[in-house]
Amino acid sequence: MPPDLDARLTDAIRAREGELVALCRDLVQIPTLNPPGQHYRAICAYLAERLGKQGFAVEMIRAEGAPADSTEYPRWNVIARREGARAGECVHFNSHHDVVEVGRGWTVDPFGGEVKDGRLYGRGACDMKGGLAASIIATEAFLEICPDFSGAVEISATADEESGGYGGVAYLAERGWFSPERVQHVIIPEPLNKDRICLGHRGVWWAEIETYGRIAHGSMPFLGDSAVRHMGAVLAEMEATLFPLLATKRTGMPVVPEGAKQSTLNINSIHGGEADHPDDYTGLPAPCVPDSCRIVIDRRFLIEEELAEVKGEVTALLEKVKALRPSFTYEVRDLFEVQPTMAPQDAPIVRTTAAAIEKVLARQPDYVVSPGTYDQKHIDRIGKLSNCIAYGPGILDLAHQPDEWVGVQDMVDSATVMALVLAELLAR
Ligand SMILES: [Zn+2]
């Protein structure tokens, strides 16, 4: 790529700073809260109109029948594709358009899109409407400077990432929208910071473990069998052996933050015995030996681990407890599982983005892996596209927080990186 092309793209992005801010503000002002999944159609229609005017072929796709899709809250997605002058590869920018609940503690209007001291504030500004806006401005600048590019550019805004992506990327990937035949490079502009390339994420296994006992009168517990005491033994065994074991399992994946560079386990919840009463119930609980106790575990695993082995550790632990407690019985129910995913560091999209970051920011990028999952899982597993990264403006820690913001300069810089990536891959 001739150096003057880089300079022209950089200037074109800089000239669009006001437009970038206005676009991000417009997106923040559409309160696409999930749950329940509000205003999905409105945000897709807004993007469809903007991109349609510029010669994109635009499709609005409702994920009919997906989890949470309903007449009241339809799960809308939009995909816009602009073909180049001749055949070539397709670069796709995928952003989720949903945002999480507002929560307490805000000092600005969460849907105002106010700009103060170089920061644009609002729910979703950082995660990830700033990234969506940056990818659109990058693409528009690229189309102006390189109108005779080869291949195609796609921009999608998809539903429900915050609740698993089943009404968004998973639905589209199952219908072939993300497949190596139509798309060759994917950037997900999640807020990973403008100088970091996120290669993937750890795996997830959620499961419910239930221990069983026998109900009896609480004054004569020896006539029953306490499921809560059995669970206590399970938890004690986890403290004694499982947590220490997980701490020894370190990964070669560059996971951030540091504490997530190992296998982790969270016990999300515990419940045993009599069900909780409504807040307005004024009576006492009944005296019973609990015949059931349940915990939900959230195990995050590494690319070096097999899911079967992860599950096997828990089964082995339960069997060990069983051997010591004659009446102990249990069940393990799988709730959710996601395999770890990581793009190879020499994948074309990784190398191209790294080179663009070096040009724009005059520094080497950091390579990271996310502790939690995002839509890359569906693009990789269902779409079979491993040439996929997350790269976008915004500070990850601000996601889902009160007074969430995205830096204007960060949006401009990452949009410049994205435009240079397009030029390198499509305008050689
Ligand atoms: Zn996000």
Boltz pocket constraint, residues with backbone or C-beta under 6 A from the ligand:
constraints:
  - pocket:
      binder: B
      contacts: [[A, 96], [A, 127], [A, 128], [A, 161], [A, 190], [A, 191]]
      max_distance: 6.0
